[in-house]
Amino acid sequence: MLPAIVILLATWVLMWLAQSIPTLCALANPCPAPDVRVAPAWLFGGLMIVPTLGLILAARARQSWGWVRTLSYIVLVGLAVVGLGAVLFSGGFTVPLVL
């Protein structure tokens, strides 16, 4: 249960920090608004609560729910990776340092 909460909180912090990374826009398209990365962060951040709740409920159950735990971890990590990718690449390619 604790690793799921750590994954959830770490992903939320990374999504929050990604909001401040500047973007390089494609030359053919105009740059989108600066807040274009908020919607994917809210969407994937909210969706990550579902598998985390599944892991918390499976940890509290007295029966063996190994398949629920495995599936929840797969979904949680998948949403974290896809969500971070969506936040970082929405509206242009992000780079951590622009000179």
N, C-alpha and C positions, 0 to 999 in steps of 0.2 A: 504494500500500500504506500509506503513512504517513497519508493522510487517513482511511482506514478505522480505523486504530488510534486516531487522535485522536477520531473520532466515537464509537467504542466507549468509550474512557476518559472522555470528556466526559459521555456519557449515564450511565455508571455513577456518576460523581461527582454529577450532578444527581439521580439516583434516591436516592443516599445522603443528599444534602441535603434532599430532599423528605420524608424520614422525620421531620424535626424541625419541619416546618410544621404548625401546629395545624389542625384541621378544624372546620367548622361543620356540624353534623348537621341533618338534616331534623327538623322538629318532630313529625312523625307516627311516626318510627322512633327507637328508642333508639340511642345512640351505640355504634358497634362498638369493639372493643378497640383500644388505641393501635398495636398491631403489625399491623393489618390490611393495611398497605401493603407488608409484607415479601414476601408471596407473589407479587404481580405484579412486584416488582423482581427477585426471583430468577428468575422464569419468563422475562421478557423480556430480562433481562441475560444469562441463559444462552443463550437463542435467538439473541442477537446474535453469539455466538461463531461460529456456523456460516457466515454470509456473510463474516465477517472472515477465517476460514480459507480460504474460497473465493477471496477476493481475494489472500491471501498466496500460495496455490498458483498462481493465475493469473499473478502477478507473477514467480514463479520459473520458469514454463514457458517454453520457448524458442519455442513456437508462438504465433500470435496467437489469444488467447482473449478477444476484445473482447466477445462476447455474455455470457460468464461474468462479466466485470467489470461490465458494465452491469446485468445482473440482480442481482448481489450488492450493488451500491450501492443499487439500488432497494429491495431487501429490507432491507438494513441501515438505511437512513434510515426506511423504513416502520415497522420494529420499534422504532426509537428514538422516533418520534413517538407511536405507539400505546402503547408501554410507558410513556413519561412521562405520557401522558394517563391510563392505567390506574392508575399510582401516585398521581397527584395527585387523581383523582376517586374512588378506592375508599374507601368508608366515609363519604363526605360530600364537600362542596365545600371545597377548601382555599383559604385566604387567607394571604398572606404576613405580614400585620400585623393583629393583633386588639387593639383598644384596650380 
